[in-house]
Amino acid sequence: MMIDWHSHILPGVDDGPTDIEQSVAIAEALAAGGFTEVYCTPHLMRGIHEAGNDEVRWSMARLQERLNKSGIPITLQSGREYCLDEYLHAALEDPLPLGDSRQILVELLPHSTADMVRRLVYDVVRAGFTPVIAHPERCPLLELPGHPGGNGGIRGALGHLLEPAGHPAGNGGILESFRSLFPGRGNGSAERSHGPNGQGMHAPGGNGHSRRSSDAAANPLLAYLRDLGCSFQGNLGSFSGFYGVQVKTTAESMRDAGLYDRYGSDLHTVQQAKIVLSNQPKQTAG
């Protein structure tokens, strides 16, 4: 079961598809890659993308109906991508979490400061939700020092996750490999990502926890977010260089540190879907 925890697949609610036909094309690409569940997480940015929660739910229901009629085996789940900004307090009064969980997807802004991030993420926790940090590899504030990334494109970057030990991947390409990247509900399931009181917990996994503890400690803000119980969602395109070499290197470092417990496509367009879900790493965004 492969789950896309972060997408902008809904039409007309943010900077994603402008019509439902584009949304269907993105869903077809995800289904072809083996995804069966997709979280619809449109932006909430005051003054830019301001679709209400009811509009998001309506758009999701409309798209789900179309996918069902078209025979596309994708189940949509609701959500949003919230900005860590001064408007977050109001949004937390009636948030749209990820599906039926108590998890909220949040993103750091380019102008965010460490103090601002600490305060706002703590507000999410205080409101009774677990923050899921979207694409931390794209946030300079969260970079891990001393961990240069490898090379070899997305296959090299995700090798130990994509290929079971002792069983080299076949010639099915990256789409086939994605099927082993998402066991269950994310690499850390919704159930495993929450403690008995709804607080965040880290996904288990070998010695990744000890590496994450030591590596995150080198970045005080990242250590704070980890200790607060945050979850971390990596973008698939980050490992192929879609966002540039620096983001790719950081993503590899965070993967090596065992930081991620889930992944998402963060798809906005049909063209992006073709690039991110393709076999050939391409660098198309800075």
Protein Blocks (a to p, Z undefined) as FASTA:
>chain_A
ZZdfbdcfbghklmmdfbfklmmmmmmmmmmnopabdcddddddehiamcdfklmmmmmm
mmmmmmmmnopacdddddddddddfklmmmmmmccdehjbfbdcddddfkbcfklmmmmm
mmmmmnopacddehkllmmklpcehiacdehijmlmmmmmmpcghiacdfeojmlmmmmm
mgcjbjbdfklmpcfkopacddeehjllmmmmmmmmmpmklmmmmmnopacdddfklmno
pnojklmmmmmmmmmnomagcdcekiabfklmmmmmmmbdcdfbZZ
